[in-house]
């Protein structure tokens, strides 16, 4: 077998140190939270590599570590707090309890993805004496030094540093430091041991005082203990190459005096909507979240087969749905073969090692673990006319020894049999719909096909599809995408921006795991509709709880009912994942057909007529935005609530404006995945366009603000991180917008944008001779308000009048 070796940058044949045997180590999880599906792609790559080696006849001994000690968390360096300890503090548990809980969760996730368990799962906390021994030996050999309780590895003493990452000493990338720079001999030196801060519960006594090991030494100690100082294969993700794997090599080879690993194999990133997975942007999906959206975990494994392990793979829920459909078809094809095959013989291994299809499959595996090409061989084999059902099924189960879709277990399961049993499929139906199915069957037997089709349509409208078999009617739940259009981005929402208004108000609501709040908010709208012409648009923004089925049922009705029996138009937009706050708002605004758009937070409950005061306020053409709660600021940093009427921004709890202004002010910046400051950011667009932002005090007395569920679900640290990220987006756009503020407002100095001809002291218009040729940039002073000016190159989109 040949594999791409990161160490040599070549595809090389694997030659084991011991003939016929492979010793393999995989970097496992740090168990302070649930692993995400990007981590699982890396673990699945290692699983395919191990399965392939075993398929080819090698005996593999696989070790995968559990990092349950934790290391310094970058955003918490000043506190000296690590990931596991931070999570323990958040959940009110000990670090050991946190590590144990998330270790068990990791094992469950791997099992659900049918990843073979490693032969040994060493825990870092149980191997600290081994780490101390290695550090002592590195000190004795002069590769390390101790200062103030820290022990650092001196990378200047290791000439081979950088051979894996090509991050050489002369142009070293310096990462986040732990410890004091003043203590290091060189800024690139990394810690082998760190002193424990007061209150740390995971600490050990050592010759250098009470402390805990560095990140990199953990893997060196555990891998060498179980596999020896020199072994065959080390796997991980590309983000481990530097500094983790580079530092592993340095300390391990300095300790043992011999090569550490022959083949380094790294999986590329799994992106989510084109971005690297990160908690800060809420795209680090877990397997539990995938399952909560109705997907089979093995559909994710199928999706991973669509790209070579060392190529980036972009995850979208649309791609996952396609993978689920493909997996279901593969299972159905396998079961069809099972029904036609000699079942006893089909479960036996393929006897002919030189069988052409088996050789073709093997060739793709041997060629740098090319799983996508191996899948192509599988699909071609299933369509091969020269093979009978028994041999096809034998080959399919043989290939599945590597692919890991667990097809044999599926064929022998009740699930496979019951999927073909009409009487069993009806058990999932509500009793009233079972009666409809039976009535339809009677009508079909009587030849009343038109009436039978009407009942089929009724069932379809309730979310069920029917397949008529010789043995009866098979019932299956419709997928979300079969029943409703599903958005993968906000631009997929129906575009009503150029259409005339059909309603007086479009109420825009965001739903994500907030059914109770949503129900309360919708009920209050119905109670206080007051016969007004209303449209409610809800975006189901990636819920993983009962919010999704609740909204599916509502969407089938397509209307709400007011207190006086009046119908309120309802439209539910379904997103296939969490688009984020701004994209969700954009989707609902794009689909709105009301003269006035009202952002309504689901934490708000109406208790009176809000329509009349909103309509009256927005009847003034100079008013751009209104709502019950206003904000003002003097410095674009600190914002406080203000009753107005003139304010700098309207809070997003209830944010109302004329739909006709959408084309003028544009859309929200999608970088606002979290809600904070998005309302301030958007309010400034109305101000910059020359409109007033005013509070509508009558509305404030006709709404009740309940606790904001999303805010209170976050830790203090998560609130700070998300709020800071949003503030940076706001500040980048509006740092020169002080002339827009109520505190500084001077109409003669109001700034309308860099490409507006009126931007020098608010009054200057360029003469034609002052302007460069069209499309050519020039530069001069921009005085945005009396105490602030700066210069930068810019273009003029308009000409002087």
C-alpha positions in Angstrom: 0.0 0.0 0.0 1.2 3.5 -0.8 0.2 6.6 1.3 1.0 10.3 1.3 3.7 10.9 4.0 3.6 14.5 5.3 7.2 14.0 6.5 8.6 13.5 3.0 5.8 15.2 1.0 5.6 12.1 -1.2 3.3 9.1 -1.7 5.3 6.2 -0.5 4.9 2.5 -0.1 4.3 1.4 3.5 7.1 -0.8 4.6 6.4 -1.9 8.2 9.2 -2.0 10.8 8.2 -5.6 11.6 7.0 -7.6 8.6 3.3 -8.1 8.5 2.6 -5.9 11.5 1.7 -2.2 11.7 2.0 -0.1 14.9 -0.3 3.0 14.5 -1.0 5.9 16.8 -3.9 8.5 16.4 -4.2 11.7 18.2 -7.5 11.5 20.1 -9.8 14.1 21.6 -9.4 16.6 24.4 -12.4 15.7 26.4 -13.9 19.0 27.6 -16.9 19.0 25.2 -18.5 17.0 22.5 -16.3 16.4 19.5 -17.6 17.9 16.2 -18.0 16.3 12.8 -14.7 17.8 11.6 -12.9 15.8 14.3 -14.9 12.8 13.3 -13.7 13.1 9.7 -10.1 12.7 11.0 -11.0 9.7 13.1 -12.8 8.1 10.2 -9.8 8.6 8.0 -7.7 6.7 10.5 -10.4 4.0 10.7 -10.3 3.6 6.9 -6.5 3.4 7.0 -6.6 0.7 9.7 -9.4 -1.3 8.0 -7.5 -1.1 4.7 -4.3 -2.4 6.2 -6.2 -5.3 7.9 -8.0 -5.9 4.6 -4.6 -6.2 2.9 -3.5 -8.8 5.5 -1.6 -6.7 8.0 -1.9 -7.1 11.7 -2.6 -3.6 13.1 -2.1 -2.5 16.7 -3.9 0.8 17.1 -3.5 3.3 20.0 -5.6 6.4 20.3 -5.0 8.8 23.3 -7.6 10.5 25.4 -6.3 14.0 26.6 -8.0 14.4 29.9 -5.6 16.8 31.5 -6.2 19.8 29.3 -3.9 22.5 28.1 -3.9 26.3 28.2 -6.8 27.8 26.5 -5.7 30.7 24.3 -8.5 33.1 25.3 -8.0 32.2 28.9 -4.2 32.5 29.1 -4.3 35.4 31.5 -6.2 33.4 34.0 -4.1 30.3 33.5 -7.2 28.2 33.0 -7.4 25.2 30.7 -10.2 23.8 28.6 -11.2 21.0 30.9 -11.0 23.0 34.1 -13.1 25.8 32.4 -15.8 23.4 31.4 -15.8 21.9 34.9 -16.3 25.3 36.4 -19.1 26.0 33.9 -21.0 22.7 34.6 -20.3 22.7 38.4 -18.4 19.4 38.2 -14.8 18.3 38.9 -12.4 18.2 36.0 -12.3 14.4 36.4 -16.1 14.2 36.1 -16.0 16.4 33.0 -13.3 14.3 31.4 -15.1 11.0 32.1 -18.4 12.3 30.8 -17.0 13.6 27.5 -14.8 10.5 27.1 -17.9 8.3 27.2 -19.6 10.6 24.7 -16.6 10.3 22.4 -16.7 6.5 22.5 -20.5 6.6 21.7 -20.0 9.0 18.8 -17.3 6.7 17.3 -19.5 3.7 17.7 -22.4 5.4 16.0 -20.1 6.2 13.1 -18.9 2.5 13.1 -15.3 3.5 13.8 -13.4 0.5 15.1 -12.3 1.0 18.7 -8.6 1.4 19.1 -6.9 -1.5 20.9 -5.7 0.9 23.7 -7.2 4.3 24.7 -4.5 5.6 27.1 -5.5 8.6 29.3 -3.1 11.4 29.8 -3.9 11.6 33.4 -2.8 8.0 34.0 0.6 8.5 32.3 2.0 11.6 34.1 4.9 9.6 35.7 5.9 8.5 32.2 5.9 12.2 31.1 8.0 13.2 34.1 10.5 10.5 33.3 10.9 11.8 29.7 11.3 15.4 30.8 14.0 14.4 33.3 15.9 12.6 30.6 15.6 15.6 28.3 17.0 17.8 31.1 19.8 15.4 31.6 20.7 15.4 27.9 20.6 19.2 27.7 17.6 19.5 25.5 15.4 21.2 28.1 15.8 23.7 30.9 13.8 24.7 34.0 12.9 28.1 35.2 10.4 29.2 37.8 8.6 25.9 37.7 8.4 25.7 33.9 10.4 23.2 31.9 11.0 24.3 28.3 12.3 22.3 25.4 15.2 24.2 23.8 14.5 23.8 20.1 17.9 25.3 19.2 19.5 22.1 20.5 17.5 20.0 18.1 18.8 20.5 14.5 15.9 18.6 12.8 13.2 21.0 14.1 10.8 21.9 11.4 11.3 18.8 9.2 7.6 17.9 9.4 6.0 21.3 9.0 8.8 23.0 7.1 8.5 25.7 9.7 12.3 26.2 10.1 14.0 28.1 12.8 15.2 31.0 10.6 11.6 31.9 9.7 9.8 30.4 12.7 6.1 31.0 13.2 5.7 31.9 16.8 2.5 30.6 18.4 0.6 31.5 21.6 3.1 31.4 24.5 2.5 29.8 27.8 4.7 31.2 30.6 6.8 34.3 30.6 8.8 35.3 27.5 11.5 36.6 29.9 11.9 33.1 31.2 12.7 31.5 27.8 16.0 31.2 26.2 14.3 31.6 22.8 10.7 32.7 22.1 10.0 29.5 20.1 10.8 27.2 23.0 7.7 25.2 24.1 6.7 24.0 27.6 7.1 20.4 28.7 5.9 21.1 32.2 3.9 24.1 33.7 3.4 25.1 37.3 -0.2 24.8 38.6 -2.1 27.9 39.4 -3.9 28.1 42.7 -7.2 26.1 42.7 -6.2 23.8 39.8 -7.6 20.3 40.7 -5.6 18.4 38.0 -2.0 18.8 39.1 0.8 16.5 40.1 4.0 16.7 42.2 7.2 16.8 40.2 10.9 17.6 40.7 10.0 21.2 39.5 7.1 21.7 41.9 3.4 20.9 41.6 2.2 21.3 38.1 0.9 19.6 35.0 2.4 18.4 31.6 2.4 20.4 28.4 0.2 19.3 25.5 2.9 17.8 23.3 4.7 15.6 25.9 1.5 13.7 26.6 1.3 12.1 23.1 5.1 11.3 23.1 4.8 9.5 26.4 1.7 7.5 25.6 2.7 6.6 22.0 6.2 5.4 23.0 4.9 3.5 26.0 2.6 1.3 23.9 4.3 1.3 20.5 8.0 1.8 21.4 10.3 4.7 20.5 10.1 4.0 16.8 6.8 3.0 15.2 5.1 2.9 11.8 2.2 5.4 11.4 1.0 8.5 13.2 -2.4 10.1 12.1 -4.1 13.3 12.9 -5.6 16.4 11.4 -3.7 19.0 9.4 -4.0 21.5 12.2 -1.9 19.1 14.3 1.1 19.3 12.0 2.4 22.5 13.7 3.1 22.9 16.5 1.8 19.6 18.0 3.3 16.9 15.8 6.5 19.0 15.1 7.1 19.2 18.9 6.3 15.5 19.3 9.0 14.7 16.9 11.6 17.0 18.6 11.0 15.8 22.1 10.6 12.1 21.2 13.7 11.9 19.0 15.8 13.9 21.5 14.7 11.5 24.2 15.2 8.2 22.4 18.0 9.1 20.0 16.2 7.4 17.1 13.6 8.2 14.5 10.1 8.6 16.0 7.6 7.8 13.2 8.0 6.6 9.6 4.7 7.7 8.1 2.7 10.8 9.1 -0.8 10.8 7.7 -3.0 13.9 8.0 -6.7 14.5 7.2 -7.6 17.8 5.7 -10.2 20.2 7.2 -13.9 19.6 7.0 -15.3 23.0 6.2 -18.9 24.1 7.0 -20.4 26.4 4.3 -16.8 27.2 3.2 -15.6 28.1 6.7 -13.4 26.3 9.1 -15.5 24.8 11.9 -15.5 26.9 15.0 -17.6 27.4 18.1 -17.5 31.2 17.7 -19.4 31.0 14.4 -21.7 28.1 15.6 -20.8 25.8 12.7 -19.0 23.1 14.8 -21.8 20.6 14.4 -21.9 17.6 16.7 -23.1 14.1 15.8 -26.0 14.6 18.2 -27.1 17.7 16.3 -26.9 15.8 13.0 -29.1 13.1 14.4 -31.5 15.6 15.8 -32.0 17.0 12.3 -33.2 13.5 11.3 -29.9 12.1 9.7 -28.4 8.7 10.2 -24.9 9.0 11.6 -23.6 6.7 8.8 -24.9 9.2 6.2 -22.0 11.4 7.5 -19.6 8.5 7.0 -21.0 8.2 3.4 -20.4 12.0 2.9 -16.8 11.6 4.0 -16.3 9.1 1.1 -16.9 11.8 -1.5 -13.5 13.4 -1.1 -9.9 12.1 -0.7 -8.8 12.3 2.9 -6.2 14.9 2.2 -8.5 17.2 0.2 -10.8 19.7 1.9 -14.4 18.7 2.1 -17.2 21.3 2.3 -20.0 20.2 4.6 -23.5 21.4 3.9 -26.8 19.9 5.0 -27.8 19.6 1.4 -24.8 17.4 0.7 -25.5 15.4 3.8 -29.1 14.8 2.7 -27.8 13.6 -0.7 -25.4 11.3 1.2 -28.3 9.9 3.3 -30.4 9.2 0.2 -27.4 7.5 -1.4 -26.9 5.4 1.8 -30.6 4.4 1.9 -30.4 3.4 -1.8 -27.3 1.3 -1.1 -29.0 -0.5 1.8 -32.1 -1.1 -0.4 -30.0 -2.4 -3.2 -28.2 -4.7 -0.7 -31.5 -6.0 0.7 -32.8 -6.6 -2.9 -29.7 -8.7 -3.5 -30.3 -10.4 -0.1 -33.8 -11.5 -1.1 -32.5 -13.0 -4.4 -29.2 -14.4 -3.3 -28.1 -17.7 -1.7 -28.0 -16.1 1.7 -25.8 -18.6 3.4 -23.2 -18.4 0.6 -23.5 -14.6 0.4 -22.3 -14.3 4.0 -19.1 -16.2 3.2 -15.9 -14.5 2.3 -15.0 -14.1 -1.4 -12.9 -17.2 -2.2 -11.2 -15.9 -5.3 -8.5 -13.4 -4.3 -8.0 -12.6 -7.9 -11.6 -11.7 -8.6 -11.4 -8.7 -11.0 -13.8 -6.5 -9.1 -12.0 -7.2 -5.8 -8.7 -6.4 -7.4 -10.0 -3.2 -8.8 -11.3 -2.2 -5.4 -8.0 -3.1 -3.8 -6.0 -1.1 -6.3 -7.9 2.1 -5.3 -7.3 1.5 -1.6 -3.6 0.8 -2.2 -3.3 4.1 -4.2 -3.2 6.6 -1.3 -6.4 5.4 0.4 -8.5 6.6 -2.5 -11.9 6.0 -1.0 -13.9 8.0 -3.6 -12.5 5.9 -6.4 -13.1 2.7 -4.4 -16.8 3.8 -4.1 -16.9 4.2 -7.8 -15.7 0.6 -8.2 -18.5 -0.5 -5.8 -21.2 1.3 -7.8 -19.9 -0.1 -11.1 -19.8 -3.6 -9.6 -23.5 -3.4 -8.5 -24.4 -2.6 -12.2 -22.2 -5.4 -13.7 -24.4 -7.7 -15.8 -22.1 -10.6 -15.6 -22.4 -11.0 -11.8 -25.3 -12.9 -10.1 -27.0 -11.6 -7.0 -25.0 -13.9 -4.6 -21.6 -12.8 -5.9 -22.6 -9.1 -6.0 -23.7 -9.3 -2.4 -20.5 -11.2 -1.4 -18.4 -8.5 -3.0 -20.5 -5.7 -1.5 -20.1 -7.1 2.0 -16.4 -7.7 1.3 -15.9 -4.1 0.3 -17.9 -3.0 3.3 -15.2 -4.5 5.6 -13.2 -1.3 4.6 -16.0 1.2 4.0 -17.7 0.5 7.3 -21.4 1.0 6.4 -22.3 -2.0 8.5 -24.4 -3.5 5.8 -24.2 -7.1 7.1 -25.8 -6.0 10.4 -28.4 -4.1 8.5 -29.4 -7.1 6.4 -29.8 -9.2 9.5 -31.7 -6.6 11.4 -35.5 -6.2 11.9 -35.1 -2.7 10.5 -34.4 -4.0 7.0 -37.4 -6.4 7.1 -39.8 -3.9 8.6 -39.1 -1.3 6.0 -40.8 -3.7 3.5 -43.8 -4.5 5.8 -46.9 -2.3 5.1 -48.6 -3.3 8.3 -45.6 -2.3 10.4 -45.1 1.0 8.6 -48.7 2.0 9.7 -47.7 1.8 13.4 -46.0 5.2 13.2 -49.2 6.9 12.0 -51.7 8.7 14.3 -54.8 6.7 14.8 -57.0 9.1 12.7 -54.6 8.7 9.7 -54.5 4.9 10.0 -58.3 5.0 9.4 -57.6 7.2 6.3 -55.2 4.6 4.9 -57.6 1.8 5.4 -60.4 3.8 3.8 -58.2 4.5 0.9 -57.4 0.8 0.5 -61.1 0.0 0.4 -61.6 2.6 -2.3 -58.8 1.2 -4.4 -60.3 -2.3 -4.1 -63.6 -0.8 -5.3 -62.0 1.0 -8.2 -62.8 4.5 -6.8 -59.4 5.7 -7.7 -60.2 9.5 -7.8 -61.5 9.4 -4.2 -58.5 7.2 -3.2 -56.1 9.8 -4.8 -57.8 12.5 -2.8 -57.0 10.6 0.4 -53.4 10.1 -0.7 -53.2 13.9 -1.2 -54.6 14.4 2.3 -52.0 12.1 3.8 -49.3 13.8 1.8 -50.4 17.2 3.2 -49.9 15.7 6.7 -46.3 14.7 5.9 -46.7 11.1 4.8 -45.9 9.4 1.5 -47.5 6.2 0.3 -46.1 3.3 -1.8 -48.6 0.7 -3.0 -47.1 -2.8 -2.9 -48.7 -6.2 -3.6 -48.7 -6.8 0.1 -50.4 -3.5 1.0 -49.6 0.2 1.4 -46.2 1.2 2.7 -46.2 4.4 4.7 -43.1 6.6 5.1 -42.6 10.1 6.6 -41.7 12.7 4.0 -38.3 14.3 4.3 -38.4 18.0 5.1 -37.1 18.8 1.6 -39.8 16.7 0.1 -42.5 18.7 1.8 -41.1 22.2 1.8 -38.4 24.3 0.1 -35.3 24.2 2.2 -32.8 27.1 2.4 -29.1 26.6 2.4 -28.4 30.4 2.4 -30.7 33.4 2.9 -30.7 34.2 -0.8 -32.6 31.0 -1.4 -35.7 32.6 0.3 -38.4 33.8 -2.1 -37.7 37.3 -3.3 -40.7 39.6 -2.7 -38.7 42.9 -2.6 -40.0 44.1 -5.9 -43.6 43.0 -5.4 -46.4 45.3 -4.2 -47.4 45.1 -0.6 -50.2 42.6 0.1 -50.4 43.2 3.9 -50.0 46.1 6.3 -47.4 44.4 8.4 -44.9 41.5 8.0 -43.8 40.2 11.4 -40.4 38.5 11.1 -39.5 35.9 13.7 -36.5 33.7 14.2 -36.9 30.2 15.6 -34.1 28.0 16.9 -34.7 25.6 19.8 -37.2 28.0 21.3 -40.6 26.4 20.9 -42.0 27.7 24.2 -41.0 31.3 23.5 -42.2 31.0 19.9 -45.6 29.7 20.9 -46.1 32.4 23.5 -45.1 35.1 20.9 -47.4 33.7 18.2 -50.3 33.4 20.6 -50.0 37.0 21.6 -50.0 38.1 18.0 -53.2 36.1 17.4 -54.8 37.6 20.5 -54.0 41.2 19.5 -54.3 41.1 15.7 -57.3 43.4 16.0 -58.4 42.5 12.5 -55.3 44.1 11.0 -53.8 42.9 7.7 -50.9 40.8 9.1 -48.4 38.4 7.7 -46.2 36.3 10.0 -42.9 35.0 8.5 -40.9 32.6 10.7 -37.5 31.1 9.8 -36.8 27.7 11.3 -33.1 28.3 11.7 -31.6 24.9 12.3 -33.5 23.7 15.4 -32.5 20.4 17.0 -35.4 20.0 19.3 -39.2 19.9 19.2 -39.3 23.4 17.5 -38.8 21.8 14.1 -41.7 19.4 14.1 -43.9 22.1 15.7 -43.2 24.5 12.8 -43.6 21.7 10.2 -47.2 21.2 11.6 -47.8 25.0 11.6 -46.5 25.3 8.0 -49.0 22.7 6.8 -51.8 25.1 8.0 -50.3 28.1 6.2 -52.3 30.4 8.5 -52.9 31.4 12.1 -56.3 32.4 13.5 -56.9 35.7 15.3 -59.0 36.2 18.4 -62.0 37.2 16.3 -61.6 34.3 13.9 -59.7 36.3 11.3 -57.0 34.5 9.3 -53.4 35.7 9.7 -51.1 34.7 6.8 -48.3 32.4 7.9 -45.1 31.5 6.0 -42.4 29.2 7.5 -39.0 29.2 5.9 -36.9 26.2 6.7 -33.1 26.4 6.8 -31.1 23.2 6.5 -28.8 24.5 9.2 -28.3 27.5 11.5 -27.7 30.3 9.0 -27.0 32.8 11.9 -28.9 35.8 13.1 -28.3 38.2 10.3 -28.8 35.7 7.5 -32.0 34.6 9.2 -33.3 38.2 9.3 -32.3 38.7 5.7 -34.3 35.7 4.6 -37.5 36.8 6.4 -37.1 40.4 5.1 -36.6 39.1 1.5 -39.8 37.1 1.7 -41.9 39.8 3.4 -44.9 41.3 1.5 -46.1 43.8 4.2 -45.8 47.5 3.8 -44.1 47.6 7.2 -41.6 45.0 8.3 -41.4 44.3 12.0 -38.5 42.3 13.5 -40.1 40.6 16.5 -37.9 38.8 19.0 -39.7 35.6 20.4 -38.9 36.8 23.9 -41.5 39.5 23.4 -45.2 39.1 24.2 -47.8 41.5 22.8 -50.4 42.8 25.2 -52.1 45.4 23.2 -52.4 47.2 19.8 -48.9 47.9 18.6 -50.0 48.4 15.0 -51.6 51.9 15.2 -48.6 53.7 16.9 -46.1 52.0 14.6 -48.1 52.9 11.5 -48.5 56.5 12.8 -44.8 56.9 13.5 -43.7 55.5 10.2 -46.2 57.7 8.3 -43.6 60.4 8.7 -41.4 60.0 5.6 -38.4 61.3 7.6 -38.5 58.4 10.0 -36.6 55.3 9.0 -36.9 53.0 12.0 -39.0 52.9 15.1 -39.6 50.6 18.0 -40.3 50.7 21.8 -36.7 50.6 23.0 -33.9 53.0 21.9 -30.2 53.2 22.4 -27.8 56.1 22.4 -24.0 56.4 22.6 -21.5 59.2 22.8 -18.4 57.2 21.7 -19.6 54.2 19.7 -18.4 52.0 22.5 -20.9 52.2 25.4 -24.6 52.1 24.6 -27.4 52.9 27.0 -31.2 52.7 26.8 -32.9 56.0 26.1 -36.6 56.9 25.7 -35.9 59.3 22.9 -37.7 60.2 20.9 -34.5 60.7 18.8 -32.1 57.9 19.4 -29.0 56.3 17.7 -30.5 52.8 17.3 -33.7 50.8 18.0 -33.2 47.6 19.9 -33.9 44.4 17.9 -36.7 43.2 20.3 -39.1 45.1 18.1 -37.6 46.9 15.1 -40.0 48.3 12.5 -39.4 50.1 9.2 -41.1 50.5 5.8 -40.3 47.7 3.4 -39.8 50.2 0.6 -36.6 51.3 2.3 -34.9 47.8 1.9 -33.6 48.7 -1.6 -32.1 51.9 -0.1 -30.5 50.5 3.1 -29.6 47.0 1.9 -29.1 43.9 4.0 -27.6 42.9 7.3 -24.0 41.7 7.3 -23.9 37.9 7.6 -21.0 38.1 10.0 -23.6 38.8 12.7 -24.2 35.2 13.4 -25.0 36.3 17.0 -27.7 38.9 17.6 -26.0 41.5 19.7 -25.3 44.9 18.0 -26.8 43.8 14.7 -29.7 46.1 15.5 -27.4 49.1 16.1 -25.4 48.2 13.0 -28.6 48.2 10.9 -30.0 51.3 12.5 -26.9 53.2 11.3 -27.7 52.4 7.7 -31.0 54.2 8.0 -29.3 57.2 9.6 -26.6 57.2 6.9 -29.4 57.3 4.3 -30.7 60.4 6.0 -33.6 59.0 8.0 -34.5 59.6 11.6 -34.4 56.8 14.2 -37.1 57.4 16.8 -38.6 55.6 19.8 -42.4 54.8 19.8 -43.2 55.0 23.5 -46.8 53.8 23.1 -45.6 50.4 21.9 -43.4 50.0 25.0 -46.5 49.9 27.2 -48.1 47.2 25.0 -45.4 44.6 25.1 -43.9 42.4 27.8 -40.1 41.6 27.6 -39.4 38.1 28.9 -35.8 36.8 29.6 -33.9 36.3 26.3 -33.4 32.6 26.1 -30.3 32.6 24.0 -28.5 35.2 26.2 -29.1 33.3 29.4 -28.1 30.0 27.8 -24.5 31.3 27.4 -21.7 31.4 29.8 -20.1 34.8 30.7 -17.1 33.9 28.6 -19.3 33.0 25.6 -21.2 36.2 25.9 -18.0 38.2 25.9 -16.5 36.3 23.0 -19.6 36.6 20.8 -20.3 40.2 21.7 -16.7 41.2 21.0 -16.8 39.5 17.6 -19.9 41.4 16.7 -18.5 44.7 18.1 -15.5 44.3 15.8 -17.8 44.0 12.8 -19.8 47.0 13.9 -16.7 49.1 14.6 -15.0 48.2 11.3 -18.0 49.6 9.4 -19.1 52.6 11.6 -15.9 53.8 13.4 -16.2 57.1 11.5 -20.0 57.5 12.1 -20.0 59.8 15.1 -21.6 62.6 13.1 -24.6 60.3 12.9 -25.1 60.2 16.6 -27.8 62.2 18.4 -25.1 63.6 20.7 -23.1 65.1 17.8 -25.7 65.6 15.2 -25.2 68.5 12.9 -27.0 68.2 9.6 -24.4 70.3 7.9 -21.7 67.8 8.8 -23.6 64.6 8.4 -21.6 62.0 6.6 -23.3 59.9 3.9 -20.5 57.6 2.9 -17.1 57.5 1.3 -18.4 57.5 -2.2 -20.8 60.4 -1.8 -19.7 63.8 -3.2 -20.7 65.7 -0.1 -18.1 64.5 2.4 -15.6 67.3 3.0 -16.9 69.2 6.1 -20.3 67.9 5.1 -20.8 70.7 2.5 -18.1 70.4 -0.2 -19.1 69.2 -3.6 -16.2 68.3 -6.0 -15.8 70.5 -9.1 -15.4 68.4 -12.2 -11.7 69.3 -12.4 -11.1 68.0 -8.9 -12.3 64.5 -9.8 -10.0 61.9 -11.3 -11.0 59.9 -14.4 -13.9 57.4 -13.8 -12.7 54.3 -11.9 -9.4 55.9 -10.8 -8.8 56.3 -7.0 -7.6 59.4 -5.4 -7.0 60.5 -1.8 -7.6 63.5 0.4 -8.8 64.4 3.9 -12.2 63.1 4.9 -13.5 65.1 7.8 -16.4 63.0 9.1 -17.1 65.1 12.1 -15.4 68.2 13.7 -12.9 66.3 15.8 -12.0 63.4 13.5 -10.6 63.2 10.0 -8.4 60.7 8.1 -7.1 60.1 4.6 -7.4 57.0 2.5 -7.7 56.2 -1.2 -11.3 56.0 -2.5 -13.5 56.0 -5.6 -16.4 58.3 -6.4 -19.5 56.5 -7.6 -21.4 59.8 -8.2 -20.3 63.0 -10.0 -20.5 66.5 -8.7 -23.7 68.3 -9.3 
